[in-house]
């Protein structure tokens, strides 16, 4: 196991201490569990959006959906509904 040092805000330290006391566990165990859950949650969020985009692309390919030929030039207009090239 790697030993590391971590600076946390005072309020977070209080929550860690309270949780450790309530669960009769060490602060280190509470921090490890919180990190594991947090990392798992973040990892899931990152892949979920990518998976959705891949599914949309797959549906487009299956249904032979074609986008506009000028999508690179008018990207902002299609995405945001505004032609930013006319802004002065």
C-alpha positions in Angstrom: 0.0 0.0 0.0 1.3 3.5 -0.9 1.6 6.0 1.8 0.6 9.5 0.7 -0.2 12.9 2.2 -3.4 14.8 1.3 -4.5 18.3 2.2 -8.2 18.6 2.9 -10.3 21.6 3.9 -11.2 21.8 7.6 -14.9 21.2 6.9 -14.1 18.0 5.0 -11.8 16.9 7.9 -14.7 17.3 10.3 -17.0 15.2 8.1 -14.3 12.5 7.8 -13.9 12.4 11.6 -17.6 12.3 12.2 -18.1 9.5 9.7 -15.2 7.5 11.1 -16.6 7.7 14.7 -20.1 6.9 13.5 -18.9 3.8 11.7 -16.2 2.9 14.2 -13.6 2.9 11.5 -10.3 4.7 11.0 -10.0 8.0 9.1 -7.8 6.2 6.6 -10.4 3.6 5.9 -13.1 6.2 5.4 -10.9 8.2 3.0 -10.0 5.0 1.0 -13.6 4.0 0.7 -14.6 7.5 -0.4 -11.8 7.6 -3.0 -12.8 4.2 -4.4 -16.5 5.2 -4.7 -15.6 8.6 -6.1 -13.1 7.2 -8.7 -15.6 4.6 -9.8 -18.3 7.2 -10.2 -16.1 9.5 -12.2 -14.9 6.7 -14.4 -18.5 5.6 -15.1 -19.5 9.2 -16.0 -16.7 9.5 -18.5 -17.5 6.4 -20.4 -21.3 6.7 -20.3 -21.3 9.8 -22.5 -18.8 8.3 -24.9 -20.9 5.1 -25.1 -24.0 7.1 -26.0 -22.2 9.0 -28.7 -20.9 5.7 -30.2 -24.4 4.3 -30.2 -25.8 7.3 -31.9 -23.0 7.1 -34.6 -23.8 3.4 -35.0 -27.5 4.1 -35.5 -26.6 6.8 -38.1 -24.4 4.3 -39.9 -27.1 1.5 -39.9 -29.8 3.9 -41.1 -27.4 5.6 -43.6 -28.1 9.0 -42.2 -26.0 11.7 -43.8 -25.2 15.1 -42.4 -24.9 18.3 -44.3 -21.8 18.6 -46.5 -21.0 22.0 -45.1 -21.0 20.9 -41.5 -17.3 21.9 -40.9 -17.9 25.4 -42.2 -21.2 25.9 -40.4 -20.4 23.9 -37.2 -21.4 26.7 -34.8 -24.6 27.5 -36.7 -25.7 23.9 -36.6 -24.6 23.3 -33.1 -25.7 26.6 -31.5 -28.2 27.9 -34.0 -26.2 31.0 -34.7 -23.8 32.1 -37.4 -20.8 33.4 -35.4 -18.9 34.4 -38.6 -21.3 37.4 -38.9 -20.4 38.8 -35.4 -18.4 42.0 -35.6 
